[in-house]
Amino acid sequence: MKNPIYLGYDFNVNPLQPATEILIAELGYAGFESFVETEEGVTAYIQKEEWNEDILSDIQILNSEEFEITYTFEEIEQTNWNEEWEKNFNPIIVDNLVSVRAPFHEKPDTKYDVIIEPKMSFGTGHHETTHMMIQHILKNDFIDKSVLDMGCGTGVLAILAEKVGATKLDAIDIDNWCYLNSLENVERNNCNHISVYEGDVKLLEGKTYDSIIANINRNILLQDIATYAKCMNKNGTLFLSGFYKEDIPIIEAECNKQMLKLTETIQKGQWVSLKFIN
């Protein structure tokens, strides 16, 4: 099967935040499937067959007077993405307990070893939000718990949750590439308790969990927190990330409406990750 042809859009954003986060969220809805934050803004990729001339017409932030955003785009030559990741993806170690690495990396001496072939999916552990979510999983009891990994990306968080003792897990992502990549990574890590689904919160109807992990972005979280709350078992935990320190008040306010209490905050750079209980 031929590798798909991609178009790459390089966005120059000023000021960078919160415009970059908003831009990525809007581009995701428009069909862009992978993003790399740069010093100038963000590079976004979309398959050529999914592209049309009006692809940016609904990206509201491009017309905002608050931010100055310019862009260029070009067709990307067919690329062996695995080879590109092999050049650029370095293994990481979290709290000397968890390694997140690709299959071609040497196995480190850590208690938990997560092997992922990230391809174009988000969730290598390098981003601050994924790193903090891994820390939450390490600090909390997941033994025999039911877990939801919402917006699973590569599936790295669900995979780690099983490795630390969770026994019933759902991993969900709206992006087809992430869905397929998570399936591969679940198999690669010999996980037996993770079910992977393609979709959004509509898939949660009638389901409940002891712990919910959602590393997405602020706007999606605010939209879906009420659904998460309905899906939490008694004494359940909700872990949220994908937003900045200044977003804590609005996230906490929405959680409080759902009778969820903030009990723990982890911060890494400008990013934060929060733990709520019901």
C-alpha positions in Angstrom: 0.0 0.0 0.0 1.4 3.4 -0.9 2.1 6.0 1.7 -0.5 8.8 1.6 0.5 12.2 0.2 0.3 15.0 2.7 0.0 18.8 2.5 2.0 20.6 5.2 0.8 24.1 6.4 3.3 26.2 8.2 1.5 28.8 10.4 3.3 31.8 11.8 1.4 32.9 14.9 1.7 36.1 17.0 1.3 36.1 19.9 1.8 32.3 20.2 -0.6 31.6 23.1 -3.4 31.0 23.4 -3.7 31.4 19.6 -1.7 28.2 18.8 -3.9 26.0 21.0 -7.1 27.4 19.5 -5.7 27.1 15.9 -4.8 23.4 16.5 -8.3 22.7 17.8 -10.0 24.3 14.8 -7.7 22.7 12.3 -8.4 19.3 13.9 -12.1 19.8 13.3 -11.3 20.8 9.7 -9.6 17.4 9.0 -5.9 18.1 9.8 -4.5 15.0 11.5 -1.1 15.9 12.9 0.5 19.0 14.4 4.1 20.0 15.4 4.4 23.1 17.5 7.3 25.3 16.3 9.0 28.5 17.6 6.9 30.5 15.2 3.6 28.7 15.6 2.6 25.3 14.3 3.0 23.0 11.3 -0.2 21.1 10.4 -0.6 18.1 8.1 -3.5 16.9 6.1 -3.8 14.1 3.6 -4.1 15.5 0.1 -7.2 13.4 -0.6 -8.9 15.1 2.4 -8.0 18.6 1.2 -10.1 21.1 -0.7 -9.6 24.7 -1.6 -11.9 25.9 1.2 -10.3 23.8 3.9 -9.5 26.9 6.0 -12.7 28.8 5.4 -14.2 27.8 8.8 -11.0 28.5 10.8 -12.4 31.4 12.7 -9.2 32.4 14.4 -7.6 33.2 11.1 -10.0 36.2 10.9 -9.5 37.3 14.5 -8.2 40.8 15.2 -6.5 39.6 18.4 -3.9 37.5 16.6 -1.7 37.8 13.5 -1.5 34.5 11.7 0.1 33.9 8.3 0.8 30.7 6.6 2.4 28.9 3.7 1.7 25.3 2.5 3.4 22.8 0.2 2.9 19.2 -0.8 5.0 16.8 1.1 6.8 14.2 -0.9 5.8 10.6 0.0 7.7 9.9 3.2 8.6 6.9 5.2 7.1 8.2 8.4 8.6 5.4 10.5 12.0 6.3 9.2 11.4 10.0 10.0 10.4 9.1 13.6 13.4 6.8 13.9 15.6 9.9 13.2 13.8 12.2 15.5 12.0 10.3 18.3 14.2 9.8 21.3 13.1 7.6 24.3 12.0 9.3 27.5 12.1 8.3 31.1 9.5 9.6 33.6 10.3 9.6 37.3 12.8 6.8 36.7 9.9 4.4 36.6 8.4 4.6 33.1 10.2 4.4 29.7 8.4 5.4 26.5 10.3 4.3 23.5 10.0 3.0 20.0 10.7 -0.6 19.0 14.1 0.3 17.6 15.3 1.7 21.0 17.3 -0.4 23.4 15.2 -1.5 26.5 16.1 0.7 29.5 16.1 -0.4 33.1 12.7 0.9 34.3 9.8 -0.8 36.1 7.4 -0.1 33.3 8.4 -0.2 29.6 5.9 1.2 27.0 6.8 0.6 23.4 5.0 2.8 20.8 5.4 3.3 17.1 4.0 6.9 17.1 3.9 7.6 13.4 1.8 10.8 13.1 -0.2 10.4 16.3 0.0 12.6 19.3 1.2 11.0 22.5 4.9 10.1 22.5 5.4 11.3 26.1 7.6 14.2 25.0 4.8 16.7 25.3 4.3 18.2 28.8 0.7 17.1 29.0 1.4 13.4 28.3 4.4 13.5 30.6 2.2 14.8 33.5 -0.6 12.3 32.8 2.0 9.5 33.1 3.0 11.0 36.5 -0.7 11.0 37.6 -1.0 7.3 36.6 2.1 6.5 38.6 0.9 8.4 41.7 -2.6 6.9 41.8 -4.1 3.4 42.4 -5.2 1.8 39.1 -5.1 -1.8 40.4 -8.3 -3.7 39.2 -9.8 -0.4 38.0 -11.9 0.3 35.0 -10.3 3.1 32.9 -11.2 5.4 30.0 -8.5 7.0 27.9 -10.3 9.7 26.0 -8.5 11.2 23.1 -6.0 8.3 23.3 -3.6 9.3 20.5 -1.0 6.6 20.4 -2.7 4.7 23.3 0.3 5.3 25.6 -1.7 6.3 28.7 -4.1 3.3 28.4 -1.2 1.0 27.9 0.6 2.3 31.0 -2.7 2.1 33.0 -2.9 -1.6 32.2 0.7 -2.1 33.1 0.1 -0.6 36.5 -2.9 -2.9 37.2 -6.0 -1.7 35.4 -8.1 -4.6 34.2 -10.8 -3.1 32.0 -9.9 -0.2 29.7 -11.5 1.7 26.8 -9.3 3.9 24.6 -11.2 6.3 22.3 -10.0 8.8 19.6 -12.0 10.6 17.0 -9.1 10.5 14.5 -8.8 7.4 12.4 -5.0 7.5 12.2 -4.9 7.5 16.1 -7.4 4.7 16.3 -5.4 2.5 14.0 -2.1 3.5 15.7 -3.5 2.7 19.1 -4.7 -0.7 18.0 -1.1 -1.5 16.8 0.5 -0.2 20.0 -1.9 -2.1 22.2 -0.9 -5.3 20.4 2.7 -4.3 20.4 2.7 -4.1 24.3 0.8 -7.4 24.7 -2.1 -5.7 26.4 -5.1 -7.9 26.9 -7.6 -5.6 28.6 -7.8 -2.6 26.3 -10.6 -2.0 23.8 -9.9 0.7 21.2 -12.7 2.7 19.6 -13.0 5.4 16.9 -15.4 8.2 17.9 -16.2 10.8 20.5 -18.3 11.1 23.7 -21.3 9.6 22.1 -19.7 6.3 22.6 -19.8 6.7 26.4 -23.6 6.4 26.7 -24.3 3.7 29.4 -20.7 3.2 30.3 -19.0 3.9 33.7 -15.4 3.9 34.8 -13.4 4.2 38.0 -10.9 6.5 36.4 -11.2 8.7 33.3 -8.1 10.2 31.6 -8.7 13.0 29.1 -5.7 14.8 27.5 -7.3 16.8 24.8 -7.7 20.6 24.8 -9.6 23.1 26.8 -12.5 23.7 24.6 -13.3 20.0 24.0 -12.9 19.3 27.8 -15.3 22.1 28.7 -17.8 20.6 26.3 -17.4 17.1 27.6 -16.8 17.3 31.3 -20.5 16.9 32.1 -20.5 13.6 30.1 -17.4 12.4 32.0 -19.0 13.2 35.3 -22.0 11.0 34.4 -19.7 8.1 33.5 -17.7 8.2 36.8 -18.3 5.4 39.4 -18.6 6.4 43.0 -15.2 7.6 44.4 -14.1 7.9 40.8 -11.2 10.0 39.6 -11.0 12.3 36.6 -7.6 13.4 35.2 -7.6 16.3 32.8 -4.8 17.9 30.7 -4.2 19.8 27.5 -4.5 23.3 28.8 -2.5 26.1 30.5 -2.3 27.3 34.1 -4.5 30.3 33.4 -7.2 27.9 32.3 -7.5 26.2 35.7 -10.3 28.5 37.0 -12.7 27.8 34.1 -11.9 24.1 34.1 -12.4 23.9 37.8 -15.6 25.9 37.7 -17.1 23.5 35.1 -16.0 20.5 37.2 -17.5 22.0 40.3 -20.9 22.3 38.5 -20.7 18.5 38.1 -19.9 18.0 41.8 -16.2 17.2 41.1 -13.5 18.4 43.5 -10.0 19.4 42.5 -7.5 17.5 44.6 -4.2 17.6 42.8 -2.3 19.8 40.3 0.8 19.0 38.3 2.5 21.8 36.3 5.2 21.4 33.7 6.2 24.7 32.0 3.0 26.6 31.1 1.0 23.3 30.9 -1.0 21.8 33.8 -2.7 18.5 34.6 -5.5 18.2 37.2 -7.1 15.5 39.3 -10.7 15.6 40.3 -12.8 13.2 42.5 -16.5 12.9 42.9 
